[in-house]
Amino acid sequence: MSQKSPADQTLAELNVTTADGVVSLFSEIGSQLTTHYLRGNIDESAWKAARDHWIGRKSGILSKITDNWLKPAPPELKPIVGQELNRLRARVESELEEKRVAIEASAETAAQERERIDLSLPGIERPIGTRHLIRQTSEELQRIFLSIGFSVVQGPEIETPYYNFEALNIPEHHPARDNMDTFYIEGAENHDVLRTHTSPMQIRTMEKQAPPVRIVVPGKVYRRDNPDATHGYMFHQIEGLAVDTDITFCDFKGTVEYFVRAFLGPQVKTRLRPSYFPFTEPSAEVDASCHVCGGSGCRICKQSGWIELFGAGMVNPAVYGFVNYDPERLSGFAFGMGIDRLAMMKYGVSELPVLFQNDVRFLRQFP
């Protein structure tokens, strides 16, 4: 059975009948303050326990002393009991406040230590990412055409055969489809395909916009090619279209020459070779003098001095019929080029697959 605290008993039960006995009794109670409850360094939970033990309203020592010693004390002892009780209360409150301040200071010091920045430590290197070589090349091409009045449009990668072939003067059984065979979407209601070029956006733009039209269309395209050093089933293109009144072949040639020199350098020359595309007439292949050897012949240009860049030509009047343009009043030119091929040519990349392997040793060469 636990020993009963003096504060739980009355002065009569403790046989205290004199002032000296009261002082001695308060001295005994006060000694517990520093020898047990508030001794040394305590944490916040211990401080709260000590606070409740001493000044709790119902079960605190001071409340018990008031109820058991002061109130039932004989008249001759009440003054000394009240005086000693006030002295004990002041001491308890002082000790509790001192410990509270010390605990808060200790907590603040610990928090500052946790948050302290050690300036002697080396900094944390945060590597900055770079744009992929294809993205760099695509943005450079777009800047060139934006500088001469073209705008950039985007379109869906899944197209209907109408926009991908037929509206570009490539009917269902046209031989040109063999060169652009692609992937069909299984179960699609309109026999949708993964687009083989970004030219469908030329049709979509002319359907919605009255002339003049000057656009370039960058994006991914898909063809059922066997992957090798220069081919892949997915690659990137940028195609362009300009339609207005009185656009001539000379305008087309001047635009081509400006682009090639802006992209490869002012020393590069161009030439046009006759070719065939269903959506342009006349059509031409655009070649540039080799930017590596200057036209004298090297491995890059296969000793010819020229590098094939892209196909282009004047828009076939038959295409205007699909968009309700008047071929008697309007004319224009169109072109399409592979972004991957231009990047390989300009930066000396020998194989197409390395552009898509995400090998950082390769990518770090083009920050």
C-alpha positions in Angstrom: 0.0 0.0 0.0 1.5 3.4 -1.1 2.4 5.9 1.6 -0.1 8.7 2.0 1.2 12.2 1.1 1.2 14.9 3.9 -0.9 17.1 1.6 -3.6 14.5 1.7 -4.0 14.8 5.5 -5.1 17.7 7.8 -2.8 19.4 10.2 -4.6 17.6 13.0 -4.0 14.2 11.4 -0.3 15.2 11.1 -0.2 16.4 14.8 1.0 19.8 13.7 -0.2 22.3 16.4 2.5 25.0 16.3 3.8 27.6 13.9 7.3 26.0 13.9 5.6 22.7 12.9 3.8 24.4 10.0 7.1 25.9 8.7 8.9 22.6 9.1 6.0 20.8 7.2 6.2 23.3 4.3 10.0 23.0 4.2 9.6 19.2 3.8 7.1 19.6 1.0 9.2 22.2 -0.8 12.3 20.0 -0.7 10.5 17.7 -3.1 10.4 20.4 -5.7 14.1 20.3 -6.7 15.0 16.8 -5.4 12.5 14.9 -7.5 10.0 16.6 -9.8 12.0 19.5 -11.3 15.5 18.2 -10.8 18.1 18.6 -13.6 17.2 18.8 -17.3 13.7 17.6 -18.1 11.7 17.3 -21.3 8.4 18.9 -22.1 6.3 15.8 -21.0 8.1 15.7 -17.6 7.5 19.4 -17.2 3.8 19.0 -17.8 3.6 16.2 -15.3 5.4 18.3 -12.7 3.0 21.2 -13.4 -0.1 19.1 -13.0 1.4 17.5 -9.8 2.0 20.9 -8.2 -0.6 23.3 -9.5 -3.3 21.1 -10.9 -6.8 22.5 -10.0 -8.1 19.2 -8.5 -5.3 17.0 -7.5 -2.3 19.4 -7.4 -0.3 19.7 -4.2 -1.1 23.4 -3.7 -4.8 22.7 -4.1 -4.6 19.9 -1.6 -2.7 22.1 0.9 -5.4 24.7 0.5 -8.2 22.2 1.1 -6.5 20.1 3.9 -4.2 22.5 5.7 -5.4 26.1 5.2 -9.2 25.8 5.3 -9.6 23.5 8.4 -6.6 25.1 10.3 -7.2 26.5 13.8 -7.5 30.3 13.8 -4.1 30.8 15.4 -2.3 28.8 12.6 -4.2 30.2 9.5 -1.9 33.2 9.1 1.3 31.1 9.1 -0.2 28.5 6.8 -1.4 31.1 4.3 2.0 32.8 4.4 3.9 29.6 3.8 1.4 28.5 1.1 2.0 31.8 -0.8 5.7 31.4 -0.5 5.6 27.8 -1.7 3.3 28.8 -4.6 5.6 31.6 -5.7 8.6 29.2 -5.6 6.7 26.5 -7.6 5.6 29.0 -10.3 9.1 30.4 -10.5 10.7 27.0 -10.8 8.1 25.9 -13.5 8.7 29.1 -15.5 12.4 28.7 -15.4 12.2 25.1 -16.6 9.7 26.1 -19.4 12.1 28.8 -20.7 15.0 26.3 -20.6 13.0 23.7 -22.5 11.9 26.1 -25.2 15.4 27.4 -25.6 16.7 23.8 -25.9 14.0 23.0 -28.5 14.9 26.1 -30.5 18.6 25.3 -30.4 17.9 21.7 -31.6 15.7 23.0 -34.4 18.4 25.5 -35.5 21.0 22.7 -35.5 18.8 20.5 -37.6 18.2 23.4 -40.1 21.7 24.7 -40.1 23.4 24.8 -43.5 27.0 23.6 -43.5 28.7 26.0 -45.9 31.8 23.8 -45.8 30.0 21.0 -47.6 30.4 20.8 -51.4 27.4 22.0 -53.4 24.9 19.6 -55.0 25.4 19.4 -58.7 22.0 19.6 -60.5 22.6 18.6 -64.1 20.6 20.5 -66.7 18.9 18.6 -69.4 19.3 19.5 -73.1 17.0 19.2 -76.1 17.3 16.1 -78.2 19.2 16.6 -81.5 16.0 16.0 -83.5 14.2 18.6 -81.4 17.1 21.0 -81.9 17.0 20.5 -85.7 13.2 20.7 -85.9 13.2 24.0 -84.0 16.0 25.4 -86.2 14.0 24.5 -89.4 10.9 26.1 -88.0 12.8 29.3 -87.1 14.1 29.6 -90.6 10.6 29.4 -92.1 9.0 31.6 -89.5 11.5 34.3 -90.4 10.1 34.4 -94.0 6.5 34.6 -93.1 5.4 30.9 -92.7 3.4 29.7 -89.7 3.6 26.4 -87.9 0.7 24.0 -87.7 0.3 20.6 -86.1 -2.0 17.7 -87.0 -3.1 14.2 -86.0 -0.7 11.2 -86.4 -3.7 9.0 -87.1 -5.3 10.0 -90.5 -8.0 8.8 -92.8 -6.9 7.5 -96.2 -8.7 10.4 -97.8 -6.4 13.1 -96.2 -3.3 10.9 -96.3 -3.7 9.8 -99.9 -6.7 10.7 -102.0 -6.9 14.4 -101.4 -3.2 14.6 -102.3 -4.0 13.1 -105.7 -3.0 9.6 -104.8 -6.1 7.4 -105.5 -6.5 4.0 -104.1 -4.7 2.0 -106.8 -2.0 4.6 -107.6 1.5 3.1 -107.8 2.8 5.9 -105.5 1.0 4.2 -102.6 3.5 1.4 -102.8 6.3 3.7 -101.7 4.3 5.0 -98.8 2.6 1.8 -97.5 1.9 2.3 -93.9 0.3 0.8 -90.8 -3.5 0.5 -90.7 -5.5 0.8 -87.5 -7.3 -2.5 -86.9 -11.0 -2.1 -86.4 -11.0 1.6 -87.4 -14.3 2.6 -89.1 -12.6 4.7 -91.8 -9.7 2.3 -92.3 -7.5 4.9 -90.5 -3.8 4.8 -91.0 -0.7 6.1 -89.2 0.2 9.1 -91.5 3.0 8.5 -94.0 3.8 12.2 -94.2 2.6 15.5 -92.7 1.0 16.6 -96.0 -2.5 15.9 -94.8 -2.4 19.1 -92.8 -1.9 21.0 -96.0 -5.3 19.8 -97.1 -6.9 20.4 -93.7 -5.5 23.9 -93.6 -6.7 24.8 -97.2 -10.2 23.5 -96.3 -10.4 25.9 -93.4 -8.4 28.9 -94.6 -8.7 31.1 -97.7 -5.5 32.0 -99.5 -2.9 33.2 -98.9 -1.5 30.1 -97.1 2.0 29.8 -95.9 2.6 26.9 -93.4 5.1 24.3 -92.3 4.0 21.1 -90.6 6.5 19.3 -88.4 5.8 15.9 -86.8 6.2 12.2 -86.7 5.3 10.0 -89.6 5.2 6.2 -90.1 6.1 3.9 -93.0 6.4 0.1 -93.2 10.2 0.3 -93.9 12.7 -2.3 -92.8 15.0 -0.6 -90.3 18.6 -0.1 -91.3 21.3 2.6 -91.1 19.2 5.2 -92.9 15.6 4.0 -92.6 13.1 3.3 -89.8 9.4 2.6 -89.4 9.0 6.0 -87.6 10.8 9.2 -88.5 10.2 13.0 -88.4 9.2 15.3 -91.3 8.6 18.9 -91.9 6.5 19.8 -94.9 5.6 23.2 -96.2 3.0 24.8 -98.4 2.7 28.3 -100.0 -0.4 29.2 -102.0 -1.3 32.6 -103.3 -2.0 34.5 -106.5 1.0 34.8 -108.9 3.4 32.4 -107.1 5.9 31.2 -109.7 8.6 28.6 -109.9 11.1 31.4 -109.4 9.5 32.1 -106.0 9.8 28.4 -105.2 13.5 28.3 -106.2 14.3 31.4 -104.2 12.6 30.0 -101.1 14.5 26.8 -101.4 17.9 28.5 -101.9 17.3 30.8 -98.9 16.4 27.8 -96.7 19.4 25.7 -97.7 21.9 28.5 -97.1 20.3 29.4 -93.8 20.5 25.8 -92.6 23.8 24.6 -94.1 25.7 27.9 -94.6 26.0 30.7 -97.1 28.6 29.0 -99.2 26.3 26.0 -100.1 24.8 25.9 -103.6 21.6 24.2 -104.7 20.4 22.5 -107.8 17.1 21.1 -108.9 16.6 17.7 -110.6 13.3 16.7 -112.3 11.3 14.2 -110.3 7.7 13.0 -109.8 5.3 13.4 -107.0 1.5 13.0 -107.5 0.7 16.2 -105.5 3.2 18.5 -107.3 3.6 19.3 -111.0 6.3 20.1 -112.0 8.3 18.2 -109.3 11.9 18.4 -108.4 14.5 16.9 -106.1 16.5 19.5 -104.3 20.2 18.9 -103.9 22.8 20.9 -102.1 26.6 21.0 -102.6 28.3 19.0 -100.0 28.8 21.2 -96.9 31.7 18.9 -95.8 33.9 18.9 -98.9 32.6 22.0 -100.6 31.6 20.0 -103.7 35.0 18.3 -104.4 33.8 14.9 -103.4 34.0 12.9 -100.1 32.5 10.0 -98.2 29.5 11.9 -97.1 28.4 12.9 -100.6 29.6 9.6 -102.1 32.2 11.5 -104.2 29.5 13.3 -106.2 29.9 16.7 -104.6 26.1 16.8 -104.0 23.7 15.7 -101.3 20.0 15.0 -101.9 17.9 17.0 -99.5 14.2 16.8 -100.2 11.5 16.7 -102.8 9.4 19.6 -103.8 7.5 21.3 -106.6 4.6 23.4 -107.7 1.2 22.3 -106.3 -0.6 20.0 -108.7 -3.8 21.8 -109.9 -5.7 18.6 -109.2 -5.1 19.1 -105.5 -6.9 22.4 -105.5 -10.1 20.6 -106.6 -10.3 18.8 -103.3 -10.3 22.1 -101.3 -12.3 24.3 -103.6 -9.5 26.5 -104.6 -9.5 28.1 -108.1 -6.5 26.6 -110.0 -6.9 29.3 -112.7 -6.3 32.1 -110.2 -4.1 30.4 -107.6 -0.7 28.8 -107.6 1.8 27.6 -105.1 4.6 25.3 -104.1 5.0 22.5 -101.6 8.0 20.7 -100.1 8.7 17.9 -97.6 11.9 16.9 -95.9 13.1 14.4 -93.3 14.2 16.2 -90.1 16.2 13.1 -89.0 18.0 13.0 -92.4 18.9 16.7 -92.2 20.2 16.3 -88.6 22.3 13.3 -89.7 23.7 15.2 -92.6 24.5 18.5 -90.8 26.0 16.9 -87.7 27.7 13.9 -89.3 25.6 11.1 -87.8 26.2 8.0 -89.7 23.3 5.8 -88.6 19.6 6.7 -88.0 19.0 4.2 -85.0 21.4 6.1 -82.7 19.0 9.0 -82.7 16.4 6.9 -80.8 18.6 4.8 -78.5 18.8 7.4 -75.7 22.5 6.7 -75.3 23.7 9.7 -73.2 27.3 9.3 -74.6 25.8 10.1 -78.0 23.4 12.8 -76.8 26.1 14.7 -74.9 27.8 15.6 -78.2 24.9 17.9 -79.0 24.3 20.1 -75.9 
